[in-house]
Amino acid sequence: MQRVAFCLRLKPGAAEAYDKSHREVWPEMLALLKRAGISEYSIFRRGELLVLSMRVEDFDATWDMIERDPVNTRWQKEMAQYFEPMEPLAQGERFPMMREVFYLA
């Protein structure tokens, strides 16, 4: 299992609505994430900075599956209003990935 983390940035003033959306994540979106093999998925927020972490067997293969699903397409359309671009991405990155430098199990 991979432990992966990445960052996103919210638009100014979007934090409250973003938090509310994540208190009410659609059941079909939660089911998709689980079906795709994601576990221990957390989103942390400090102001407008988000840090997302999860466990997944193969991040790229999992995200390929999620991106093809119409539930995700609808969810991403809803969420897009909240995000600022995170540039620059490294070549081949979907998100600005973080490199784990320490882990205590």
KARARA-V780909 format. One record per pair of residues at least 4 apart in sequence whose C-alpha atoms are under 6 Angstrom apart, sorted by sequence separation. I is the first residue (numbers start at 0). J is the second residue. If there is no record, write none. Layout:
# KARARA-V780909
i j
I J
I J
This chain:
# KARARA-V780909
i j
30 34
33 37
44 48
57 61
62 66
71 75
75 79
88 92
32 37
44 49
43 49
43 50
88 95
42 50
42 51
41 51
41 52
40 52
40 53
39 53
39 54
38 54
37 54
37 55
36 55
35 61
9 47
8 47
8 48
8 49
7 49
6 49
6 50
5 50
5 51
4 51
4 52
3 52
3 53
2 53
2 54
1 54
1 55
0 55
1 56
0 56
13 81
10 81
9 81
10 82
9 82
10 83
8 82
9 83
8 83
6 95
5 95
5 96
5 97
4 97
